[in-house]
Amino acid sequence: MRPIISSKMDFSHSSLFGYIEDLQELTIIERPVRRSLKTPEEIERLTVDEELSDIERAVYLLSSGQDIQGTSVVANLPVLMRQNPAETLRRVLPKIREVLHVAGVEMQLTAAVSFLTVLQEELVSIHTYSHSFLHIILQNLEHRDAGVSNAWLETLLAVIEALPKETVRHEILNPLVSKAQLSQTLQSRLVSCKIMGKVANKFEAHIVKREVLPLVKSLCQDVEYEVRTCMCRQLEHVARGIGTELTKAVVLPELVELARDEGSSVRLAAFETLVNLLDMFDADDRSQTVLPLVKSFCEKSFKTDESILVSLSFHLGKLCNGLYGIFTPEQHLRFLEFYKKLSTLGLQQENGHNDNQLHLQTLEQEKKYISVRKNCAYNFPAMIVFVDPKNFHLELYSIFFCLCHDPEVPVRYTMAISFFEVAKLLNSDVYTIHKELVTLLQDESLEVLDALVGHLPEILELMTNGGENNGSESKLLSIPDLIPALSTAEQRAATSLKWRTHEKLLQKYACLPHIISSDQIYYRFLHRMLTIILTNNVLPVQKAAARTLCVFLRYNRKQEQRHEVIQKLIEQLGQGKSYWNRLRFLDTCEFIMELFSKSFFCKYFFLPVLELIHDPVANVRMKLCCLLPKVKSTLKIPTDKHLLQQLELCIRKLLCQEKDKDVLTIVKRTVLELDRMEISVDAFQKRFYENDLLDQEKERQEHLLLEMEQLEKEKQKNEGRSTNINDKMFEKKRRDSKTSSMLAKSINLSISGSSSGTSAGKEEKKSKLVRSQSFSTQVLHPKYSNIDKCPNKSSATGYTSSVPGMGKSCMLSFSDDSFRTHSAGNSGKAAFPSSSSRNLFNSADQKNSGNKESQSRKMSM
């Protein structure tokens, strides 16, 4: 007998009581489902003869069907118009017109959308549309439900743009005269206001003046504030249609009167319309009419009318720049102070209220103040233009600091979005905001980080170029917290559930080779990318990390580090225990083929990829088969003839040994595709000319990296040798101070002779290094017209010429290695010394001093 395990089967009272509760919950959930089921009689009424055509079925359902069936027919109207427009217009549309008189809200909204779709897709001519559909739209404009009325109004406004002028005049404008009278309903007059704004742009100015403007004036003086507000918001469209002269004569006086209206919503609409029409007013109108009104709004906003604060803060940037030319220095300073006051509204008690009122602030007021500060953040770039970027640090930096550290997420989010614009405006002074960049990167809200990451490469590039344009070394050297902030941001995104932010961040990190040094990337970011590929569970994140890792590998400047990364990719991904890792290895190989030359892929990854034909998991073999055409495209004949033989052997093994049906199907399809492919040869061919040029340039850059590394090693070696010689000389002079006169002369003569003998070689190597240092910022796709003929691959000197298509380098100085180089057997941890780049090599020089000691003694003797 098997023993009964109590942990698996618990029949205690509490456990059974829990089971009963769960069952009761299930019965409660099932009840609505049962109630929603149809009875046989209802199913019978919903059943339609299958032999009916689409048109006959639509007519039947509209005539005797239920509401849901009629709504379905109305929603399907565009499809019927495509299939049989004549019969639909003759039989279905009249039925829809009859049904809409008594239809519910859902069918009315569906009909408005369907009519708009028919217009947008041009399923009938505009003449037919105006004859068949326009009258139905006009009949339902004044529906008792406001939502339905607005839906039909939106359809009508879209139709007005497409209709001919005469049709608009007779069918819409003429009836509008009676609809806009005070005797009509409020809904009718509101609809008339919105139609006025659309019609004003349809006709010439003299027609608008004669037939539209009288109605506009009448509606601006309506007894209902809703009508005055609605008409005031349409005055902008009317002004654009009648031109500058009529705007100054008719619209501006109406706006001035509405700005003094007793209704706050009317005053707000008048203020926003004035701001939007600033470009249509001349300097006199701005100084004599608009500016006094704006000053009045600003003064009242804190004292008596806080309702316009949100709108005022939103339009302040446009307002200040629109009135910039007429401001006196005092007015300029006043508006700037007003903006500063709005930027800290709600954060301090100096906002025009007494202490008792502050304690009575409601939640609604707090939300209003947050909206005001958010609008100030939105207008910050415009205010930089207003005060001139040269005065940023003196006038606006404190506000910028406060907005970036605001306690509310929406404010910091808006600052993160506008950070790129601010950086562009500051130009060479962009380094002054690097602390705020680090702050936003470390923000506790991932929404803020996501907003900042959108333009992160451009921001970092501006900071680098701004520092160079300033005539000093890169200002990124003065941002010691940047690299930790970038690393922390990635780790926070990785631990959150917002994988899209994490993916976006990893994609943007591909810009780092143009910003920081190769060693910094290797020790702080490259291994992290590999860890993400191995441990993360989100496929898009893994692919983003794989591509960024390939970019880092592409610009890595030390062959030892490159070989270490390649070995880890092959061992931990290509030969990993998890089939998921082996799939990611194939994804990584795709990125390798995209970013590197064909010879690089064939040298390091061709054979490891082919080894996966023996993979025990069918999905891996399937993905490999899909990748084989790209793999074959990396071969060149006759150089890679042996690799081609290996590829053909693998294909034969797959055809003979594969047992999985799905894999075998893909193998057969791949074989046909491989047979149609043509392999490029070492010499240039016309059909592959552009691809060969691009591959040649990639290969040239890879050789240039190797040469740069060799030149730097020789430079370090020469510097170390000269340093050791000078140290030995100093020690010798100190010991033999009594006989130093003759000995010092001989030493100086020997050193001058040795240095003069090697000066020519050192100068030549330095010139090569200078020419090659701009490589790290070169794009992967230079212009083909600037690429020279392919140099000899076996000649290292063939790659010393400057690479065409380069811009200004935004990499930190190549000789500035902020991390000490470790051996291949090291675990990959970085050291962070604070000394300069030359001092960083002293440790390596001291290790080699023992080997060079005998040589230096001979030279000193």
N, C-alpha and C positions, 0 to 999 in steps of 0.2 A: 504493500500500500504506500502511496505517496503521502508524505507529510503535508498537512495543511499549513500554508504560510499565511499567518495572520496579517502581515503587512500588505499583502495583495488583496485580501478579501476581508474588509472590515464591516461587520454587521452591527456596529454599535448604534445606540439610539441617536446620537448626534449625527452620525454619518447618514443613517436612513432619513432623518429629518431633512438633511440637506438635499438628498435625492428627491424627496417629495416636493420641496420648494422648486427645484429645477424643473420637475415635470409640470408643476402648476404654471410656471413661467412659459413653458412651451405651449400649453393649452391656451394661455392668454394671447400668445403670438398668433396661433392658428385661427382664432375666432374671426379677425377681420378678413383673413384669406377666404374662409368659408362663406362669409357674408358677401364677398365680392364675386363669388361664382354665379354664373347665369343659370336660370331655370331653363328647362326644355322649351317653354313657350317663348322666352326671350331669345334664345338661340334661333328658334324658328323665324322670329321677326327679323333677326339680323342676317339671315341667310339670303343670298342673292344667286340667281340663276347663273351658272358658270358659262353658259353659251352666249350671254349678252356681250356686245362689244364694249370698249371702254367708254365711248360716248353715251351709249344706251344705259350702261350701268350708272354713269354719273347723273344722267337725267332722272333715272329711277330713284337713286338715293336722295337726290335733292327734293324730289316730289313726295316720296312716302317713307323715306328712311328716318332714322333717329338723328339727333343733333350731332353726335360724334361722327356719324357717317357723312353728314353734310359738310362738316368741318374738314374731313379727310378729302372730300372732292375739291373743296376750295383750295386746300393746300396743294393739291395735285394739278391745279389749273395750268401752271407753266409747262408741265409735261404734256398735257393734252394739247396745248397750243403748239408745241413742237411737233407732235405726231399728226394732228389733223386740225390746223387752224381754222379752216372754213367752217367745218361742222361745229367746232367748239364755239365760235362766235355766233353761229346761227341757233344752236340748241342749248348749249350749256350756260353761256353768259346771261341770257335772259332769265333763266331759272335762278342763277345766283343773285341777280338783281331783285327778284321777287322775294327770295329767302332772306336777304339782308334786312328787309324792313322789320322783320320780327326775330332776327337772329340774336343770339346772346353775345356777350363780350368776347368770348374766345373765337367765335367764327368771324366777328368783325375785325379783330386784330389779325387773324390769319388772312382775311381777304385783303387788308391793306398791304401786308407783306407780299402776297402773291401778285397784286397789281403792280407793285413797285418792281418786282422781279421781271415781269413781262416787259416793262419799260426798259430796264437796265440791260436785259439780254437782247433787246430789239427783235422780239419774236414777231411783231407786226410793225407795219409802217406807222409813222407818227400821225398821219392823217387818219388811219383806221383806229389808232389808239384814242385820239381825241374824239372821234365819232362814237366809239363803243364804250370806252372806259371812263372818260372824263366826267360824264354826267353822273355816273355812279359815285365817283369820288366826291363831287360837289354835294350830292344829296346827303352823304353821311358825315360831312364836315361838322355839323352842329349836333352831333350825337350827345345824348344827355350824360354819358360817361366821359369824363375828362381824358382818361387814357385812350379811349377809342378815338375821340376827336383829335387828339394830338397825333395819333398814328396816321389817320387819314390826312392830316395837315402836312406831315412830313412827306407823304406820298405826293401830295399836290405841289409842294415846293420843288420837289425833284422833277415833276412833270412840267412846271413852268419854264425851267431852263431849256427843255427840249422842244416845247411847243413853238410854232411860228408866232410872230408878233400879233397878227390880226386875230388869231384864235384867242390869244391871251386877252386882247383888248375887248373882244365881244363876249367871250364866255366867262372871263374872270374879273376884269377891271370894271366893266360897266355895272354888273350886279353888286360890285363892292361898294358903290356909292350908297346904296340903300342899306347894306349890311353894316356900315359904319355909323349909322345914325344912333342918337341917344335912345330912340324908341326900341332899338333892338336889344337882345339879351347881352349880358356881360360876356358870355362865351363867344357870341357872334362878333362883338367888337374886338376881343382879344385875337381872334382868328384874323380879322381884318388888319390889325396892326402888323402881324407877321407877314401877311401877303403883301402889304405895302412895301416892306423892306426888300422883298424879292422882286417885285414888279418894277421898282425904281431903277434897277440895273438893266432892265429889259428894253427900255425905250430911250429915245433921245431926250436931251435936257428940256427942250421946249415943251414936249408932251408931258413930261413929269411935272414941269412948272404949272401947266394949265390944268391937268387932271388929277395929279397925285398930291401936290403940296397943299391944296386946300383941305383935303381929307386928313393929311398929316397934322396940320395946325389944329383941326377940330379934335382929333384924338389926343393931342398933347394937352388939351384943356378939358379933357373928359372929367366928369364928376367922380369917377371911381379911380382910386390911386393905382389899382392893378393895371388899368388901361393906360394911365399916364406912364407908369413904369415900363410896360411892354413897348409902348410907342417910343419912349426915350431910348431904349436899347436898339431900336431899329433905325434911329436917326443916323447912325454911322453908315449903314448901307444906303440910305437915302442921300447922304452927303457925297458918297463915292459916285453915285449915279448922276448927280446934277452938276458937279464940278465946284471949283474953288469960289467963284464969284457968288453963285446962288447960296453956297454954304455960308459964306460970310454975311450975306444979306438976310437969309431966312433961318437957317439952322442954328447959327450961333446965338441969336437973340432968344430962341426957344430954349436952348440949353442953359443960358444964363437964368432964365425964369424958372426952369425946372430945378436948377441947382439950389434955389431958395424955396423950394416946395415944402409944405408942412409935413409930407410923408418922408420918413427916413429912407425907405426903399427907392423913392423917386430921386432923392438927392444923391444916393449912392449910384444909381444908374446914370444920372447926369454927369457925375464926376468921372466914372469909368469911360463914358462916351467922349468926354473932353480929352482925356488922356489919349485915347485911341485916335483922335482926330488932330493931334498936335501938328502932324506934318502938313496938314491942309491950311493951317493958319500962318499968316505972315508975322514978322517980328512985332509990329504994332499991336496986333490982336493978342499975341502972347503976353506982351508986357502990360497992356492996358486992361485986358479982359480976363485972360486965363490965369495969370499969375496972382492977381488979388483973390480970385475964387479959390485957388489952390491954397494960398496962405490962410484963408478963412477956414477951409476944411481941416488943415493941420492944427490950427488953434482950437477948433471945436472938438477935435477927435479925443483929446484928453479931458476936456472940461465938461462938455455937455452931451456929446454924441459919440460914444465908443463903438457904435454899430458899424462905423466906416473904417475902424482901425485895421481890420484884416484886409479890406480892399485897398486901403491907402498904402499899407506895407507891401502889398503885392505889386502895385503899379509905381512905387517910389523910384525904382531904378530907371524906368522909361521916362518918368516925369522929370527927374533931375537932368538926365541927358538931353531930353527934348527942350528944356528951358535953359540949358547951359549958357547959351550965347547972350541971354539978357540978364543974367544974375549979376548983381553987384558983389564985391567981396564979402560984404556983410551978409547978404542973402545966401551966398554960397556956404558960408560958415554956419548959418542958421539951419539950412537943410541938412548939412552934414551932422550937426549935433542932434537934429531930430531923428535921423537914421540911427545914430548911436543909442539914442534913448529907446527907440523901438527894439533894437537888437538885444537889449537886456530887460525888456519889459516882463514883469512877473518874477524876475530874479532878485530884485531889490525893492525897497519901499519908497523910492523917490519917483513915483509915477503919477503925482497929482492928487493922490488920495490921502486922507488922514488915517490914523492908526485904527480907528473904529471900523472904517470901511474895509481896511485890509483884512481884519479878522472876519469880515462878513463875505469875503470872496467866495463865490460859489464854484462848483466844479465846471460850470459852463464858462465862467470867466477864465479859469485856468486853461481850458481848452482853447479859448480865444487867444490868450497870450502865447500859447505854444504855436498856434497858427501864425501869429505875427512874427515870432522869432524865426519860424521856418521860412516865411516869405522874405525876411531879411537875409537869411542864408542864400535863398534863391537869387536875390538881387545883388549879392556881394560882388560878383565880377563887374556888374554895371557901375557900382559905386567906386571900384578901383579906377575905371575909366573917368569917372566924375572928378576924383581928386588927383588924377595923374599917377601912374605906377611909381614914379620917382618919389612920391610922398607917401607911399604905402606904409613904410615902417613907422613913420611919424604919426600918421593920421588914422590908419585902419588896422594896424597889427594887433592892437589890444582887443578890438572887436573880433578879429579873425580868431584870436586865441580863445575868446569866450564862446564863440559859436562852435568851435571844434571840441570844446570841453563842456558843451551844454548838457544838462542832466537828462534831456529828453532825446530819445532815439530819432524821431522824425527830423529834428534840427540837425543832428550830426549826420544823418543819412543825406540830407540835402547838401551839406557842406562837402561830403565825400563825392557826391555827383559833380559839384561845381569845382572841385579841387584842380582838375586838369585845366579848366578855363582860367583859374587864378594863376596857375603856374605859367601858362602861355603869356598872360598879360605882364607878369613880373619880369620875364625874360632873364637878363643877367643877374637879377636880384632874387632869383627863385630859391637860392640856398637859404634865404631867411625863413622859409616855411618848412624846413626839413624836420623840425621837431614835431610839428603838427602832422606831418606825414607819418612819422613813427607812431604818434598817438592814435591816429585813425587806424593804422594797421593793427594796433593792439586793442582796439575797441572791443568791449564785451559783447556787442551785438554783431552777429554775422551779417545782418542786413547792411550795416555800415561798411563792413569789409567787402561785401559783394558789390556795393556801389563804387567803392574806390578801385577795386581790381579791374573794372572795365577799361580804364585808361592807365593802368599801372605802368606798362612799358613806356608809354609816351611821357608820363610824369618823370620816371627815372632818367629817361634820355634827356629831357629838358633840364633836369638838375645837373646832369653831367655836362652837357653842352653849355649851359649857363655859366658853370664854373670855369670852363675853358675860355669862353668869350670874355670873361672878366679879367683875363690876363694872368691868372694864377693857376696852381695845380687844381685838379678836379676837386670840387667841393664835396664829393661823396666821401673823401677822406675825413671830413669833419662830421660825418654821421656815423659814429661808432655803433649806434644802436640799430642801424638799418638792417644788417644781416640777421641779428637775433630777432628783430621784429618780423621780418619775412619768414623766418623759420617758425616762430611762435604762431603766426597767422595760419600757416599751413597745418600745424598740429591741431590748432583749435578747430579748423574746418574739418579735419580728418576725424575728430572725436564727436562731431555733431552729426545730425541726421540729414543735413542739407548737402547731399553729395554733389548737386549741381554747382554749388559755390566752390566746393573742393576741386571739382573738375576744371572749372573756370580758372581758379587760382593756379593750378598746375600748368595749364596751357599758357598762361601769362608769364610763368617763370622761365619759359624758353627764351625770354629776352635777357636773362642775367649774364650770358657770356659777353654781351656788349656793354655791361654795366660794371661788373666786378671781375676780379682776377680769376684765372683758371684754378689756382690752388684753393681759393675761397669756395668756389663752386664744388670742387672735388671733396673737400672735407666737411662741408656743411649741407650740401644739397644732393649731390650725385648719389651717395649711398642711401639717402632717404628715399629717392625715387625708386631705387631697386627694392627697398623694403616695402614700399606701397604696392609695387607690382606683385610681390610675393604674399602679402598679408591682407590687402584690402579685398573686400567682397563685391565691390561695385565695378562692373565691366567698363563703363565709360571712364571712371577714375583711373583704372589700371591702364587703359589705353593712353590716356592723357599723360600719365606718369612715364609710360614707355617712350612716347614720342619726345617728351622733354628730356629724358635721360639720353636719348640718341642725339639730341641737339647739344647737350653738355659734352657728350663723347666727341661730337664733331669738332668742337672748339677747344677740347683739352690739348694742352701744349706740352705734355710730358708723355713720352712713349711708354714708360714704365707704368704710369697710371692707366693709360689706355689699354694696355695688355691685361692689367689686373681686372678692369671692368669687363672686357671681352670674355675673359676666362670665367668670371662669375656668371655672366649671362648664359654661357654655354653649360656650365656645371649646374647652376641652381635653377635655371629655367629650362633649357633644352634637354637636360638630363635629370630634371627634377622628378620626385616621386609622384607628385600630383599631376594628373593629366591637365588640370586647369593651368598649371604653370607652363606646361609644354605648349598649350594653345597660345598663351601669352608670348612665348618665345617666337612663335610664328608671326604674331602681330608685330613684335619688335623687329623681326627680320624685314617685314614690309617697310617699316620706317627707315631701317638701315639702307634698303635699296633706294628709298626716296631721297635720303639726305647725303649718302656717301657715293663714291664712284663705284663702277662695276668691279674694278680690280680689288677694291677693299672688301667688298662682299665676298667675292670668290676666294680671297685669301683666308678669311677668318670664319665665314658662316656658311659657305656653300655645302661642304661635306657634313657639318653638324645638322643642317636642315635635312639632307638626304637620309641621314640615319633614322629619322622619324618614320620611315616607311615600315619599320619593324615594330612600331608602337603597338602595344596591346589594345589600345582604346580606338574604336572605329572613328570617333569624332576627330581625333588628332590626324589620323590618316586621311580622312575626308578633307580637312582643312589644308593639309599638305598638298593634296592633289589639286585643289583650287589655286594654290600658290605656285605650282610648278611652271606655268607659262611665264610668270614674272621672273622666276629663278632662271629659266632658260634665256631670258632676254639679257641677263648680265654676262653671258658668255661671249668671248671673242675668239674667232678662229684665225690662225692656228694656235694662238697662245694657250687657249683653254680647251684644247682638243681632248685631253685626258679627263677633264671634268664633264665634257659632253658625253664621253663614253660611260662615265659613272651614272649620269642622269638616264641614259638609255637603258642601262642595266637595271636601274631601280624601276623604271617603267615596265620592263619585261617581268620583273619579279612580282610587281603588283598585279599584272594581268594574269600571271600563272598561279599565284599563291593566294590572292585575295578571296575570302569566303563571304564577306559581308556584301549583301546585294546592293545597298545604297552606295557604298564605297566603290564597288565595281562599276556601277553606272557612271559615277563621276570620273572614274579612271578612263573609261572608254571615251567619254566626252572630252576629257583632257587630252587624250592621245590624238584625237582628230584636230584639236586646236594646236597642239605642238607640231603636228605634221605641216600645218599651214604656215607656221612661223618661219621667218628667215633670220638666220643668225648673222649679226654684224661681224665684219672682219676688222683686223687691226687698221687697215687703210680706210680712209674716209669714203663713204658712199653717198650718193645724192639722196637716196630715200631715207637714210638715217642721219642726214647731215646735222640737223639741229640737235638731235639727241646726242650725237657724238661730240658736238661742240660743248654741250653742257657737261657731259661726262668728262671730257678733257679738262674743263675748268675745275671740276671737283677734284680730279686726280692731281691737278697742278697745285691746288690749295693744300691737299694732304701732304704732298712732297714739301711744300713750303713750310708746313708745320714742323716736319722733321728737321729741315735745315735751320729753322729758327731755334729749335731746341739745341742743335749742335753748336750754333753760334753763341748762344747764351752760356753753354758749358765752357766753351773756350774762353769767353770773356771772363767768366768767374775764375777760371783757372789762371788766366793772366793776372787778374787783380789780386788773387791770393798769392801768386808768386811774388809780385812786386811788394805786397804787404809783408811777407816773410823776410824778404831781402832787407827791407828798411828796418824791421825789428832786429835782425841780426847785426846790422850796422850800428844801431844805437847801443846794443849790449856791448859790442866790441869797443866802441869809443868810450864807454863808461869804465870798462875794466882797464883799458890801456890808456888812461888819460895822460900819462907822462910822455908817451911816444905817439900821441894822436895826430901830430901835425903831418908827418910823412905818411902814416897809415891811412888817414882820412882822405888824403889826395889820391892814393892808389885805389881806395875803394870807390870814390866818386868817379874816377876815370873808368874803372871796370863797369860800374853800373851804367854810366852814360853810354859807354860803348854797346852794352847789351841792350839797353832800351832803344838806342838809335837803330840797332840792327833789326829790332822787331816792330818799330813804329809803323813802317809801311804796311806790314801784315795786319796790325791791329786796326789801323785806320780803314783798311779795306773791309775787314770783318764788321767794324762798327757801321760802316755805310750800308752793308748788306742788312744788318739788323734793323737799322732805321727804316730802310725801304720795306722790310717785311713786317714791321710792327703794325701796320694798318690792316693787316689781313683779318684780324679777329672780328672786325666790324663789317666785313664784306658780306653782301647778300648772297644767297645761294643761287640766284638766277640773274647773273649780270647780262648786259646787252650782248647779243651774239656778235654784233658788228665790231665790238672792241676786243674780241678774243683773238689772240695771235695763233699762229700755227702750233700744233702740238709739239713740244720739245721732246728730246730723247729721254725716255723713262729712266734709263740707267745712269744718266748724267745728273748729278746733284746741282751743278751750276746752271742747269737749264731752267731752274725755278727761282732764281734769285731776282729776276726782274719784278717790278711792281705789278700787282694784280690789277687789271683794268676794272673800272666801274666802282672804285672805292669812294666812299664819302669820308668825311672827317671821322677819325677814330674816337669813339666814346668809351673805349676800354680804359681802365686805369693803367698806369705805366706798367709795361711788361716786366721791367726789372724790379718792380715793387711787389715782392712776394710777402704777403702778410702772414703766411703760414709756413712753418718749417717743413721741408720735404722729408718724408719718412720712407723707409725701405719697403720692398714689396711684402715682406713678411709681417709688417706691422698691422695692427688691427684697424687702422684707418682713422684713429682719433687725431684731432688737430691740436697743434700747439699754437698759442696766441701770444707771441712776444710783442713787445711794444717798440722795439728798436726799428730803425730804418732798414731798407732792403739790403744795403751793403753789409750792415752788421749781422744780418740774418745768415750770411754765408760764412761768418767767422768760425762757427762751430765746425762746419765741414772743412774749412781751411786748417783748423787746428788738428783735425784728424789726419790730414795729409802732411802736416808739418814734419812728422817724423820721417817720412819718405824723402822729403826735400831737404832735410837738414844737412846731409852730407854735401849735396850740391851747393847749398848756400855757403857752407864753410869754405869750399874751394873757391867760390867767387869772392868771398871776403878776403881770403889769403892773397 
